[in-house]
Amino acid sequence: MSILVLNGGSSTIRFAIFGEGTPLVRRLSGRIERIGLSRPTLSVREGNGELRLSFEIDAPNEPVAARSLVKWFGEQKAFEGLQFVGHRVVYGAKHTQPAWVTTSLLDDLRAASVDDPAHLPGEIALIEAIHLRYPALKQLVCFDTAFHAEMPIVARQLAIPRRYWDSGVRRHGFHGISYAYLMEELLRLDHPAAATGKIILAHLGSGASLAAVRNGHSLDTSMGLTPASGLVMGSRSGDLDPGLPGLLARTENKTPLQFQKMIHNESGLLGLSGTSSDMRELLGIEASDVRAHEAIELFCYQARKWIGAFAAVLGGLDTLVFTGGIGENAPGIRARICDGLKFLGIELNPETNKLSAGTISKSDCAVTVRVIAADEEQMIARTVRRTADIRVSEIATVPPTRTIHT
């Protein structure tokens, strides 16, 4: 089995090819970065991580980036003989399980684009670009919201008029593919709390969220209706006072579209620091820039607060897992988040934390704290393999699709 995985973001497309093995073997990986910005770049790495090539590519927007990438695929021997394609789609709307791409599914995703204009148009463009080049390939969509689909109603409801709940407005949660992967890794590592324990998963990167998991099921998560909610992130605001849009409309004549741009692209670490959305850069200037220091402190404070809240949701805590670019690679941030949580049983071992080892908690503390590298692409490939084993022969291919306008 040969599987291509596509993971599209608002300014980045990641991809990987997997072959048979346990776990599935990553043969190749790559990404397009800086979509819509100057000098967008396609870089490709071997399965062992060694850089194979890097060059500029035509990517002024997501649909063009998708077509450029798929055209490049068609020129490479590595992409011959593909059997399946798996996609990460951030927002699943009414879909709560992986789904094969059909005309009906694409119609559902187009209709849902009004709820997630930052992600869905680009993800749909990738699906369509693949179909136009490889019409016989079966494509499976994996939804980031699916992991949280069975959260208790109390964790999904918003305290607004009931008619909005009836029309589908609710807290969905995101980063679900990453969380599903972490849970499988805990099981693979024979971690005692993986199946029946009380676990907090912290996916900390440019997008950041936490999830409370008990007995293998999501009970709550910090992201809600949209990926801009919850924690402070790279350029996203996280939770805000609901009175803020009205205040800015009155005082600055800020329109809803301008407000959305602000909370998604101009806020978070970038807005607080006035310098950068990149935690590495902020850590480098923290000692001399009070704004960078305050941005980092707020990020750590909010993460610590969510851990305390989710420990209450779970009725205790057995395991805390860090993942994502910050969660995996910033020992100082992990230490600052966990500082003051001894009352929950969380104590880090300074030496193993500095090394970003698999287990970074002290051996005698009540809560095991782990670092696990995120691998959404591996999880999507696993899901494709499992789903393909069911009834591939009955999956309909997608007819030619209409143009997506973004």
C-alpha positions in Angstrom: 0.0 0.0 0.0 1.3 3.5 -1.0 -0.4 6.4 0.7 0.0 10.2 0.0 -0.9 12.4 3.0 -1.8 16.1 2.5 -2.0 18.4 5.4 -3.0 21.9 4.3 -2.9 25.0 6.4 -3.5 28.7 5.9 0.0 29.4 4.7 1.6 26.0 4.6 0.9 22.6 2.9 2.7 19.6 4.3 2.8 16.2 2.6 4.3 12.7 3.1 4.3 9.4 1.3 4.0 6.2 3.4 4.5 2.6 2.6 3.8 -0.6 4.4 5.3 -1.3 7.8 4.4 -1.2 11.5 4.3 1.7 12.0 3.8 2.8 8.4 7.1 3.8 6.8 7.6 7.4 5.8 9.4 7.3 2.5 9.3 11.0 1.7 8.0 14.3 3.2 7.9 17.9 2.3 6.1 21.2 2.6 5.3 24.4 0.8 5.8 27.4 3.1 4.9 31.1 2.8 1.8 30.6 0.6 0.6 34.1 -0.3 3.8 35.7 0.8 7.0 36.6 -1.0 9.2 33.7 -2.2 7.1 30.7 -1.3 9.3 27.6 -1.1 8.8 23.8 -1.6 11.2 21.7 0.4 11.5 17.9 0.3 13.1 15.5 2.7 14.0 11.8 2.6 12.3 9.4 4.9 15.2 9.8 7.3 14.8 13.6 7.4 17.7 14.4 5.2 17.0 17.4 3.0 16.7 16.4 -0.7 15.9 19.7 -2.4 14.4 23.2 -1.8 13.2 25.7 -4.4 10.8 28.5 -4.9 7.3 27.6 -6.3 4.3 29.5 -7.7 2.0 29.9 -4.7 0.3 33.3 -4.6 -2.8 31.7 -3.0 -3.9 28.3 -1.8 -5.6 27.0 -5.0 -2.5 27.9 -7.1 -0.2 26.4 -4.5 -2.3 23.2 -4.6 -2.1 23.0 -8.4 1.6 23.7 -8.4 2.3 21.0 -5.8 0.2 18.4 -7.6 1.9 19.3 -11.0 5.3 18.7 -9.3 4.0 15.4 -7.9 3.3 14.3 -11.5 6.9 14.8 -12.5 8.4 12.7 -9.7 8.9 8.9 -9.8 8.3 8.7 -6.1 4.6 9.5 -6.7 4.0 6.8 -9.2 1.9 3.9 -8.1 0.0 5.8 -5.4 -3.1 3.9 -4.2 -4.7 6.3 -1.7 -4.6 9.9 -0.6 -5.4 11.1 2.9 -6.3 14.7 3.8 -6.5 16.6 7.0 -9.5 18.8 7.1 -9.8 21.2 10.0 -13.5 21.5 10.2 -15.9 18.6 9.7 -19.3 20.3 10.3 -21.8 17.4 10.6 -19.1 14.8 9.7 -17.7 13.0 12.7 -15.9 10.0 11.0 -13.3 9.7 8.2 -15.1 9.9 4.9 -14.2 9.0 1.3 -14.4 11.9 -1.1 -17.6 12.0 -3.1 -19.5 14.8 -4.8 -21.9 14.9 -1.8 -19.0 15.3 0.7 -17.5 18.1 -1.4 -20.8 19.9 -1.4 -21.0 19.6 2.4 -17.5 21.0 2.7 -18.2 23.9 0.4 -21.4 24.7 2.4 -19.3 24.6 5.6 -16.7 27.0 4.2 -18.7 29.9 5.5 -17.9 28.6 9.0 -14.2 28.1 8.4 -13.1 30.4 5.6 -9.5 30.3 6.8 -9.0 26.6 6.1 -11.7 24.8 4.1 -11.3 26.6 0.7 -7.6 25.7 0.6 -8.3 22.1 1.7 -11.0 21.7 -0.9 -8.6 23.1 -3.5 -6.1 20.3 -2.6 -8.8 17.6 -3.0 -9.8 19.0 -6.4 -6.3 19.4 -7.6 -5.5 15.7 -6.8 -8.7 14.6 -8.6 -8.0 16.6 -11.7 -4.5 15.0 -12.0 -5.3 11.5 -10.6 -9.0 10.9 -11.1 -8.8 7.2 -10.2 -7.2 7.8 -6.8 -9.4 7.2 -3.8 -9.2 10.1 -1.3 -10.1 9.9 2.3 -10.8 13.0 4.5 -9.9 13.0 8.2 -11.5 15.7 10.3 -9.7 17.5 13.1 -13.0 17.9 14.9 -13.9 14.2 15.0 -11.9 13.4 18.1 -14.1 15.7 20.2 -17.4 14.8 18.5 -18.7 12.9 21.6 -17.8 15.4 24.2 -20.5 15.9 26.8 -23.1 18.4 25.9 -22.1 20.6 28.7 -18.6 21.0 27.1 -20.1 21.7 23.6 -22.8 24.2 24.4 -22.5 28.0 24.2 -24.7 30.1 26.5 -26.5 31.9 23.7 -30.1 31.5 22.5 -31.1 27.9 22.0 -31.9 28.4 18.3 -28.2 28.6 17.5 -27.5 25.2 19.1 -30.4 23.8 17.0 -28.7 25.3 13.9 -25.4 23.7 14.7 -23.5 26.4 16.5 -21.4 24.7 19.2 -17.9 24.1 20.5 -16.3 21.7 18.1 -12.7 21.5 19.3 -9.7 21.0 17.0 -6.2 19.3 16.8 -8.2 16.1 17.0 -5.9 14.2 14.6 -2.9 15.1 16.7 -4.7 14.0 19.9 -5.7 10.7 18.4 -2.1 10.1 17.5 -0.9 10.8 21.0 -3.4 8.4 22.5 -2.3 5.7 20.1 1.3 6.4 21.0 0.5 6.1 24.7 -1.0 2.7 24.0 2.0 1.7 21.9 4.3 2.7 24.7 2.2 0.6 27.1 1.5 3.7 29.2 -0.7 2.5 32.1 -3.1 5.5 31.9 -3.6 5.3 28.1 -6.9 3.4 28.0 -8.5 4.2 31.4 -6.6 7.1 32.9 -7.1 10.8 33.3 -4.9 12.6 30.7 -4.3 16.2 29.6 -2.9 16.5 26.1 -1.2 19.9 25.3 -0.6 20.6 21.6 1.5 23.8 21.8 2.6 25.3 18.5 1.7 28.4 16.4 -1.8 27.0 17.0 -2.3 25.8 20.5 -4.9 23.9 22.5 -5.3 21.4 25.3 -7.7 18.5 25.7 -9.0 16.6 28.7 -9.3 12.8 28.0 -10.6 10.2 30.4 -11.0 6.5 29.6 -9.8 7.3 26.0 -12.6 9.8 25.3 -12.4 13.6 25.0 -14.3 15.4 27.8 -13.3 18.9 27.0 -10.9 21.0 24.9 -9.7 24.6 25.0 -10.5 25.4 21.3 -14.2 25.8 20.8 -16.3 27.1 17.9 -13.3 28.2 15.9 -9.5 27.6 16.0 -9.0 31.2 17.3 -10.5 30.4 20.7 -8.8 29.0 23.9 -5.1 29.6 24.5 -3.0 32.6 23.3 -1.3 31.4 20.1 1.2 32.6 17.6 -1.0 35.2 15.9 -4.5 34.2 17.3 -6.0 35.9 20.3 -7.4 32.9 22.2 -10.5 33.6 24.3 -11.7 37.2 24.5 -14.4 39.2 26.3 -17.5 38.9 24.0 -18.0 42.6 24.4 -14.8 43.5 22.6 -16.2 43.4 19.0 -18.9 45.9 19.9 -16.5 48.2 21.7 -14.1 48.3 18.7 -17.0 48.8 16.4 -18.1 51.9 18.4 -14.6 53.3 19.0 -12.7 52.4 15.8 -15.5 51.6 13.4 -14.0 48.1 13.1 -16.0 45.9 10.8 -16.6 42.1 11.5 -14.1 41.3 8.7 -11.5 43.6 10.2 -12.1 42.1 13.6 -11.7 38.5 12.3 -8.4 39.5 10.6 -7.2 41.0 13.9 -7.9 38.0 16.1 -6.5 35.5 13.6 -3.5 37.2 12.1 -2.5 40.2 14.3 -3.0 39.0 17.9 -1.6 36.4 20.2 2.2 36.4 20.8 2.6 38.6 17.7 0.1 41.2 19.0 1.3 41.2 22.6 5.0 41.4 21.7 4.7 43.7 18.7 7.7 41.7 17.3 7.1 38.1 16.4 4.7 35.2 16.5 7.6 32.7 16.9 8.3 31.6 20.4 11.9 30.9 19.6 12.5 34.5 18.5 10.7 35.8 21.6 12.8 33.7 23.9 15.9 35.1 22.3 14.9 38.7 23.0 13.0 38.2 26.3 15.8 39.5 28.5 15.9 42.8 26.7 12.3 43.3 25.6 9.6 43.5 28.2 6.8 43.0 25.7 8.3 39.7 24.6 8.6 38.7 28.2 5.0 39.6 28.9 3.8 37.7 25.8 5.6 34.5 27.0 4.4 34.9 30.5 0.8 35.1 29.4 1.1 32.1 27.2 2.5 30.0 30.1 0.0 31.4 32.5 -3.0 30.5 30.3 -1.6 27.0 29.7 -1.1 26.5 33.4 -4.7 27.7 34.1 -6.2 25.4 31.5 -4.3 22.4 33.0 -5.8 23.3 36.4 -9.3 23.6 34.9 -9.0 20.3 33.1 -7.7 18.5 36.2 -11.0 19.6 37.7 -13.0 18.3 34.7 -11.2 14.9 35.0 -11.4 14.7 38.7 -7.7 14.3 39.0 -4.7 13.7 36.7 -2.5 10.8 35.8 -0.7 12.0 32.7 0.3 15.3 31.0 1.6 15.1 27.5 3.4 17.9 25.6 3.5 18.0 21.8 3.7 20.5 18.9 6.6 22.8 18.0 6.7 24.5 21.4 5.6 21.6 23.4 8.3 19.3 22.0 11.2 21.8 21.7 11.0 24.4 24.5 12.1 23.0 27.8 11.9 26.4 29.4 8.3 26.9 28.4 7.4 23.5 29.7 9.1 24.3 33.0 7.3 27.6 33.3 3.9 26.1 32.6 4.4 23.4 35.2 5.8 25.7 37.8 3.3 25.9 40.7 1.4 22.7 39.8 3.0 20.6 42.4 -0.4 20.5 44.2 -1.7 18.5 41.2 1.3 16.0 41.5 3.2 17.6 38.6 7.0 18.0 39.2 9.5 18.0 36.3 12.9 16.5 36.4 15.1 19.4 35.3 17.7 17.2 33.5 15.3 15.1 31.5 13.2 18.1 30.7 16.3 19.9 29.4 16.9 17.0 27.0 13.2 16.8 26.0 13.3 13.2 26.9 10.2 10.9 26.6 9.4 11.2 30.3 10.3 14.5 31.9 8.6 14.2 35.3 10.3 13.1 38.5 10.2 9.4 39.1 8.4 9.7 42.4 5.7 12.2 41.5 2.0 11.4 41.1 1.6 12.6 37.5 3.7 11.3 34.6 4.7 14.1 32.2 5.7 13.1 28.8 7.0 14.6 25.5 5.7 13.0 22.3 6.5 14.3 18.9 3.4 15.2 16.9 2.8 13.2 13.7 -0.6 14.0 12.2 0.6 12.6 8.8 1.3 9.2 10.3 -2.1 9.2 12.0 -3.9 10.1 8.7 -2.0 7.3 6.9 -3.0 4.8 9.6 -6.6 5.9 9.2 -6.4 5.5 5.4 -5.0 2.0 5.8 -7.7 0.9 8.3 -10.5 2.4 6.3 -9.2 1.1 3.0 -9.3 -2.4 4.3 -13.1 -2.2 4.7 -14.8 -1.9 1.3 -12.6 0.1 -1.1 -14.2 -1.4 -4.2 -17.5 0.2 -3.4 -16.1 3.8 -3.1 -17.3 6.1 -5.8 -14.8 8.4 -7.6 -15.4 12.1 -7.8 -16.7 13.6 -11.0 -15.2 16.9 -12.2 -15.8 19.6 -9.7 -16.7 23.3 -9.9 -14.2 26.1 -9.4 -13.4 27.3 -5.9 -13.2 31.0 -5.5 -11.3 32.4 -2.5 
